[in-house]
């Protein structure tokens, strides 16, 4: 199981995995031309996997169902906040 600090760094036991490993410093508001494929689904072991693949990087992130619910709620909150921002596509309704 991975523990996330919700900022792109995930810990599996003593191992730390950075979603930005080898990349330039990125943040929430940094734009990027990098493309990636995102897949989300259940595993045969009862976990929820978020799988990110692109440009030579494959990142499988496994979460128990309760953690996945928390992440889903964070996504809903962020989407609601983005809709409230002025300017850009997210602010247009």
Secondary structure, DSSP 8 states (H G I E B T S, - for coil): --EE-SSSEEEETTEEEETTTTS----TT-------EEEEEE-TTS-EEEEEEETTEEEEEEE-HHHHHHHHHHHHHHHHHHHHSSSTGGG--
